[in-house]
Amino acid sequence: MQRFTDQQYLTKDQYKDSKNLDARIAIHQKFSTNPQGWHSWVFDQLLQLPADANILELGCGPAYLWQENADRIPANWTITLTDLSDGMLDSAWRNLVVTGRSFKFEGIDAQSIPYADGTFDTVIANHMLYHVPDRKKALTEIKRVLKNGGCLIATTVGANHMKEMYGWLRRVNKNPRPDMFTNPFTLESGLAQLQEVFPNVEKSQYVDNLRVTEIEPLMNYIRSSISAEDISVPEFETLEKELSAVLKKDGEIFISKDSGLFKVLK
């Protein structure tokens, strides 16, 4: 099984806690060119929900979406945050307990959602469907627990996301895994997968890039990624020297971003 969908690896290694994801989020928060942050943009998609909406997030991670938009959440929304990783749920609770409002936290596999048919007004899958082994099963479950007229917000990345970074990794990695750069649910491939279950799917692009001016956050991001786990220490050192030289010469390192979401109506 490829690492992207290996639940044992994801929950016990890559996402046993929020450390790796924190390193990746940090570079976007610090060096993104779009003045509206990603989580603000995603939250905007929820603003047409009813005042008493019942919301389920699958794979909530450290709950950045809700932490960064805490002052925008309507008082009567019921929000259930779920993840397979106990460490992620702990981080989510820690990030949100200070907001003073109520959230539910549950360990749930998206392939088997323990709620009745038609429970939720919306389901959010924020950069997580590519980690699900059986996406069609998960999408069928999502459709089942959505109310008629409800929607799924499914975010992901496109084929060109961080292409410069993956180019560096391909060049320095002498023994890459066959699935090292494989993403099974992208902006390109996700549409057809969603349309197998849902008839109404709309895609929206989030326009952004990175202009990185510090080497340490960049290397922290690279080291945290699934694609970098097989790279040796000497290979990392070589890459860091090369990128430091580019940064010194140009004053910044440009990295393309390619991300967006699908809004899916039941």
C-alpha positions, 0 to 999 in steps of 0.5 A: 500500500502506498504511504498516502493511504496507509492508515497505520503509517499515517496515524502512527507516524506521519500524523501521530501528532501535529508536528509535521503538519504544523511545519507545513502550515507555517511556511504557508502562513509566513510566505504566501502571496495571497493576502486572504489565507487558505482557511479564511477562503475555505470558511467563506464557502460555509457562509450560506449554511443555515444559522443552526447548521449541523457540520461534520469535518472528517480528518480535522487535524489540529482544527486550523480551519476553526481556530483561524475563523473562531470569531466568524462561527455562528453561535448556533452551529453544531460542529463535530470534528473527527480524525483517525489520529488521537494525537491530531484530536488532542491538538484540535482540542488544545487549539479550540478550548481557548475559543470558549465555544463548544465542539464535539471531537470523535475518532472516526474513519471516513469509510464508516461514519457512525451517524444516521442518514441525513444528519448533516447540512455539510461535510468538510474534507479538507486536504484528506480524501487522498489519504482514504484507502477506499474513497468511493466507500467514503464518498458513499458514506458522506452522501448518506449522512448528508441531508437532502440539499446538503453539501460536501466541501472537499479540498485538495491540491493540483498536479502543479502544487509545490512543483519546484519542491518536488523537483528538488526532491526528485533530483536529490533522492537516489532511491525513491519509492515508486509511489513517492510523488503519487497523489490519488485525489487531485484537482484533476483526478478528483472530479471524476471520482466525485461524479461517480457518487454525486451528480452536482460538482463544482470546482474552485481554484485558490490563487496563491504562491510562495515567496520564501525568504528564510531557509529554515522554515523551508527545510522544516517543510521539506523534512516533514513531508511524506515524499522526503522520508526516504532521503538521506541526511547527506542528500538533505545537506546537499539540498540545503546548501543549494537552496541557501545559495539560491536564496543568497543570490536571489533574495527569495525562493519562488514556489508555485501553489496549485490548490482549490476545492470541490463543492458537491451538492446532494 
